Amino acid sequence: MNYYPISISRLIRQLCKLPSIGEKSAERLALYLLKAPEEEALELSRCISGLKEKIKVCSKCFALSDNEICEICNDPARDSGLLCVVETPADMIAIEKSGAFTGRYHVLQGLLSPMDGIGPEEIRLKELIQRVDNETIKEVVIATGTNMEGETTASYIAETLSQYPLKISRIASGIPMGGEVKYVDQVTLKKAMEARRDI
Ligand SMILES: [Zn+2]
């Protein structure tokens, strides 16, 4: 039985699809929006539609960006000799929040997983090698997770880049085995970045 007018029950149905929002929370949010000032509800709807229209992927590092090149790639204060390789934009944001890294990033948009048919061509590895070829990178910090795919990818990158005259390091200490970077707390991540070791 439908207790709400259609326009409210439609909103509740959509809100229910969001992670960690159950039906009760969705109802509460929908009723809140109904009571909220019109401008507040409109701004929320504009943010949601803008998310799909305006967010791009940085053409250099493949992080999420408002522009063709993201703010971090464009920031002259960032150490251009230091490149941190991560799996997803969420991992990059987790490391940024830890405040332990001053270089730039490269988002692989995936990890090698031979069992699932994901090879080097399916992730942004070719682009990583191009960056190492074209930029003056002194150290590549591999910050993939410690699960099997993360370790496989780290080894592959270390081996592929071993012919280049640069330091290759890996963050690991403090990250639990099988752990994903984005779920690690900021203090642990800061320590893991500071205690990165050569591979
Ligand atoms: Zn970028």
Residues whose N, C-alpha, C, O or C-beta is under 5 A from the ligand:
A	BS01	ZN	C58 K60 C61 F62 A63 I69 C70 C73
